[in-house]
Amino acid sequence: MRRPVIPIIAFLAGILLMTGIYLGFLSWLEGWTYAVFQIQRDRLYVVPIVLAFGVQAALYSILRFRLYAPVAPTGASGAMMGASGGTSATAMVACCLHHVANVLPILGLSAAMAFLARYQRPFMQVSLAMNVAGNLMMLVPLQRARQGLSPTLEAL
């Protein structure tokens, strides 16, 4: 597979995964119309989170497969991707988790759901910050490796 294709596929897969989690969860709870309304309402948070996660997935694929520079394995970047991806999914789901009370009132989780609903925006802001931090954690070793290459390899 050609080198540029792998990060593009990873980017698209990251975007689709995060959007699928968000829309799938909302559709399951309230229906497709509400899910579309909610994503439009929260687009100033949802779109950057989804795009940042897609970029993070692309950067991770570049590092993982050593596509553009001979980067040493970076264990922290994989852990950061998992952490920020989990935080992103949680933040996007937390925005509407209080609707679970409509579906499953017997569980008695209304206090936790009210908490998540109240702090929806801070959850999304933390998620975006973690995605940016994850992207920076992956860009630093990639940039360092690119600076250390010989001029003939740098053109790649």
C-alpha positions as YAML, in Angstrom:
chain: A
units: angstrom
residues:
- id: 1
  name: MET
  ca: [0.00, 0.00, 0.00]
- id: 2
  name: ARG
  ca: [1.32, 3.44, -0.84]
- id: 3
  name: ARG
  ca: [2.54, 5.56, 2.04]
- id: 4
  name: PRO
  ca: [0.06, 8.47, 1.69]
- id: 5
  name: VAL
  ca: [-2.92, 6.13, 1.62]
- id: 6
  name: ILE
  ca: [-2.40, 4.67, 5.10]
- id: 7
  name: PRO
  ca: [-2.67, 7.98, 7.04]
- id: 8
  name: ILE
  ca: [-5.65, 9.04, 4.91]
- id: 9
  name: ILE
  ca: [-7.43, 5.79, 5.69]
- id: 10
  name: ALA
  ca: [-6.55, 6.16, 9.39]
- id: 11
  name: PHE
  ca: [-7.85, 9.76, 9.36]
- id: 12
  name: LEU
  ca: [-11.14, 8.75, 7.76]
- id: 13
  name: ALA
  ca: [-11.49, 5.72, 10.04]
- id: 14
  name: GLY
  ca: [-10.93, 7.93, 13.12]
- id: 15
  name: ILE
  ca: [-13.54, 10.42, 11.95]
- id: 16
  name: LEU
  ca: [-16.04, 7.70, 11.12]
- id: 17
  name: LEU
  ca: [-15.45, 5.88, 14.39]
- id: 18
  name: MET
  ca: [-15.94, 8.97, 16.55]
- id: 19
  name: THR
  ca: [-18.94, 10.22, 14.56]
- id: 20
  name: GLY
  ca: [-20.41, 6.72, 14.57]
- id: 21
  name: ILE
  ca: [-20.13, 6.45, 18.35]
- id: 22
  name: TYR
  ca: [-21.76, 9.84, 18.82]
- id: 23
  name: LEU
  ca: [-24.57, 9.41, 16.30]
- id: 24
  name: GLY
  ca: [-25.10, 5.76, 17.15]
- id: 25
  name: PHE
  ca: [-25.49, 6.43, 20.84]
- id: 26
  name: LEU
  ca: [-27.84, 9.36, 20.31]
- id: 27
  name: SER
  ca: [-29.87, 7.51, 17.71]
- id: 28
  name: TRP
  ca: [-30.27, 4.57, 20.03]
- id: 29
  name: LEU
  ca: [-31.48, 6.81, 22.85]
- id: 30
  name: GLU
  ca: [-33.62, 9.41, 21.10]
- id: 31
  name: GLY
  ca: [-33.83, 8.61, 17.40]
- id: 32
  name: TRP
  ca: [-32.06, 9.75, 14.27]
- id: 33
  name: THR
  ca: [-33.76, 13.17, 14.04]
- id: 34
  name: TYR
  ca: [-32.65, 14.11, 17.53]
- id: 35
  name: ALA
  ca: [-29.12, 12.85, 16.88]
- id: 36
  name: VAL
  ca: [-28.81, 15.09, 13.82]
- id: 37
  name: PHE
  ca: [-30.25, 18.04, 15.76]
- id: 38
  name: GLN
  ca: [-27.78, 17.46, 18.61]
- id: 39
  name: ILE
  ca: [-24.75, 17.23, 16.35]
- id: 40
  name: GLN
  ca: [-25.79, 20.49, 14.68]
- id: 41
  name: ARG
  ca: [-26.30, 22.15, 18.06]
- id: 42
  name: ASP
  ca: [-22.93, 21.05, 19.42]
- id: 43
  name: ARG
  ca: [-21.01, 21.34, 16.15]
- id: 44
  name: LEU
  ca: [-18.55, 23.89, 17.56]
- id: 45
  name: TYR
  ca: [-17.30, 21.19, 19.93]
- id: 46
  name: VAL
  ca: [-18.09, 17.99, 18.05]
- id: 47
  name: VAL
  ca: [-16.46, 18.88, 14.73]
- id: 48
  name: PRO
  ca: [-13.08, 19.91, 16.24]
- id: 49
  name: ILE
  ca: [-13.06, 16.83, 18.48]
- id: 50
  name: VAL
  ca: [-13.80, 14.53, 15.56]
- id: 51
  name: LEU
  ca: [-11.23, 16.18, 13.30]
- id: 52
  name: ALA
  ca: [-8.55, 16.21, 16.01]
- id: 53
  name: PHE
  ca: [-9.14, 12.52, 16.64]
- id: 54
  name: GLY
  ca: [-8.87, 11.83, 12.91]
- id: 55
  name: VAL
  ca: [-5.57, 13.71, 12.76]
- id: 56
  name: GLN
  ca: [-4.39, 11.79, 15.79]
- id: 57
  name: ALA
  ca: [-5.25, 8.48, 14.13]
- id: 58
  name: ALA
  ca: [-3.33, 9.54, 11.00]
- id: 59
  name: LEU
  ca: [-0.29, 10.61, 13.02]
- id: 60
  name: TYR
  ca: [-0.38, 7.38, 14.97]
- id: 61
  name: SER
  ca: [-0.39, 5.38, 11.73]
- id: 62
  name: ILE
  ca: [2.60, 7.38, 10.49]
- id: 63
  name: LEU
  ca: [4.52, 6.64, 13.69]
- id: 64
  name: ARG
  ca: [3.36, 3.05, 13.99]
- id: 65
  name: PHE
  ca: [4.30, 2.07, 10.45]
- id: 66
  name: ARG
  ca: [7.32, 4.42, 10.28]
- id: 67
  name: LEU
  ca: [6.05, 5.83, 7.01]
- id: 68
  name: TYR
  ca: [7.97, 9.07, 6.60]
- id: 69
  name: ALA
  ca: [10.79, 8.86, 9.11]
- id: 70
  name: PRO
  ca: [12.61, 6.09, 10.96]
- id: 71
  name: VAL
  ca: [11.06, 6.91, 14.30]
- id: 72
  name: ALA
  ca: [11.83, 4.74, 17.28]
- id: 73
  name: PRO
  ca: [8.78, 3.07, 18.79]
- id: 74
  name: THR
  ca: [6.97, 5.48, 21.07]
- id: 75
  name: GLY
  ca: [4.90, 3.70, 23.67]
- id: 76
  name: ALA
  ca: [3.49, 6.95, 25.04]
- id: 77
  name: SER
  ca: [1.85, 7.93, 21.76]
- id: 78
  name: GLY
  ca: [-0.23, 4.76, 21.64]
- id: 79
  name: ALA
  ca: [-1.29, 5.19, 25.24]
- id: 80
  name: MET
  ca: [-2.13, 8.85, 24.63]
- id: 81
  name: MET
  ca: [-4.20, 7.96, 21.59]
- id: 82
  name: GLY
  ca: [-6.17, 5.46, 23.62]
- id: 83
  name: ALA
  ca: [-6.65, 7.89, 26.48]
- id: 84
  name: SER
  ca: [-7.67, 10.83, 24.34]
- id: 85
  name: GLY
  ca: [-9.87, 8.64, 22.14]
- id: 86
  name: GLY
  ca: [-11.64, 7.30, 25.20]
- id: 87
  name: THR
  ca: [-12.00, 10.81, 26.59]
- id: 88
  name: SER
  ca: [-13.36, 12.06, 23.28]
- id: 89
  name: ALA
  ca: [-15.93, 9.32, 23.07]
- id: 90
  name: THR
  ca: [-16.90, 9.85, 26.71]
- id: 91
  name: ALA
  ca: [-17.22, 13.59, 26.27]
- id: 92
  name: MET
  ca: [-19.34, 13.27, 23.17]
- id: 93
  name: VAL
  ca: [-21.57, 10.67, 24.78]
- id: 94
  name: ALA
  ca: [-21.71, 12.60, 28.08]
- id: 95
  name: CYS
  ca: [-23.43, 15.47, 26.37]
- id: 96
  name: CYS
  ca: [-26.58, 13.43, 26.01]
- id: 97
  name: LEU
  ca: [-26.14, 10.66, 28.54]
- id: 98
  name: HIS
  ca: [-28.90, 12.12, 30.66]
- id: 99
  name: HIS
  ca: [-31.32, 10.77, 28.03]
- id: 100
  name: VAL
  ca: [-30.53, 7.26, 29.23]
- id: 101
  name: ALA
  ca: [-32.79, 8.10, 32.18]
- id: 102
  name: ASN
  ca: [-35.67, 8.23, 29.70]
- id: 103
  name: VAL
  ca: [-34.82, 4.75, 28.41]
- id: 104
  name: LEU
  ca: [-33.61, 3.01, 31.56]
- id: 105
  name: PRO
  ca: [-35.12, 4.79, 34.60]
- id: 106
  name: ILE
  ca: [-34.91, 1.66, 36.72]
- id: 107
  name: LEU
  ca: [-31.12, 1.84, 36.98]
- id: 108
  name: GLY
  ca: [-31.23, 4.82, 39.36]
- id: 109
  name: LEU
  ca: [-28.34, 6.63, 37.70]
- id: 110
  name: SER
  ca: [-30.13, 9.95, 37.40]
- id: 111
  name: ALA
  ca: [-27.67, 11.82, 39.68]
- id: 112
  name: ALA
  ca: [-24.67, 10.72, 37.61]
- id: 113
  name: MET
  ca: [-26.49, 11.58, 34.40]
- id: 114
  name: ALA
  ca: [-27.46, 15.00, 35.71]
- id: 115
  name: PHE
  ca: [-23.80, 15.61, 36.61]
- id: 116
  name: LEU
  ca: [-22.65, 14.66, 33.11]
- id: 117
  name: ALA
  ca: [-25.35, 16.80, 31.51]
- id: 118
  name: ARG
  ca: [-24.43, 19.79, 33.66]
- id: 119
  name: TYR
  ca: [-20.74, 19.58, 32.80]
- id: 120
  name: GLN
  ca: [-21.17, 18.73, 29.12]
- id: 121
  name: ARG
  ca: [-19.12, 21.65, 27.78]
- id: 122
  name: PRO
  ca: [-16.16, 21.18, 30.17]
- id: 123
  name: PHE
  ca: [-16.05, 17.48, 29.22]
- id: 124
  name: MET
  ca: [-15.89, 18.43, 25.56]
- id: 125
  name: GLN
  ca: [-13.20, 21.06, 26.23]
- id: 126
  name: VAL
  ca: [-11.08, 18.54, 28.13]
- id: 127
  name: SER
  ca: [-11.55, 16.08, 25.30]
- id: 128
  name: LEU
  ca: [-10.39, 18.58, 22.72]
- id: 129
  name: ALA
  ca: [-7.40, 19.52, 24.88]
- id: 130
  name: MET
  ca: [-6.43, 15.85, 25.24]
- id: 131
  name: ASN
  ca: [-6.67, 15.36, 21.48]
- id: 132
  name: VAL
  ca: [-4.43, 18.37, 20.88]
- id: 133
  name: ALA
  ca: [-1.97, 17.08, 23.50]
- id: 134
  name: GLY
  ca: [-1.99, 13.65, 21.86]
- id: 135
  name: ASN
  ca: [-1.33, 15.21, 18.46]
- id: 136
  name: LEU
  ca: [1.59, 17.20, 19.86]
- id: 137
  name: MET
  ca: [3.00, 14.11, 21.56]
- id: 138
  name: MET
  ca: [3.08, 12.39, 18.19]
- id: 139
  name: LEU
  ca: [4.33, 15.37, 16.22]
- id: 140
  name: VAL
  ca: [7.39, 15.95, 18.40]
- id: 141
  name: PRO
  ca: [9.13, 12.58, 17.78]
- id: 142
  name: LEU
  ca: [8.12, 12.69, 14.13]
- id: 143
  name: GLN
  ca: [9.62, 16.16, 13.71]
- id: 144
  name: ARG
  ca: [12.79, 15.17, 15.57]
- id: 145
  name: ALA
  ca: [13.23, 12.13, 13.35]
- id: 146
  name: ARG
  ca: [12.68, 14.19, 10.20]
- id: 147
  name: GLN
  ca: [15.31, 16.73, 11.27]
- id: 148
  name: GLY
  ca: [17.85, 13.94, 11.75]
- id: 149
  name: LEU
  ca: [17.45, 12.51, 8.24]
- id: 150
  name: SER
  ca: [19.97, 12.98, 5.51]
- id: 151
  name: PRO
  ca: [19.05, 15.52, 2.79]
- id: 152
  name: THR
  ca: [18.43, 12.78, 0.21]
- id: 153
  name: LEU
  ca: [15.81, 11.04, 2.37]
- id: 154
  name: GLU
  ca: [14.19, 14.26, 3.53]
- id: 155
  name: ALA
  ca: [12.65, 14.84, 0.09]
- id: 156
  name: LEU
  ca: [10.38, 11.83, 0.64]
...
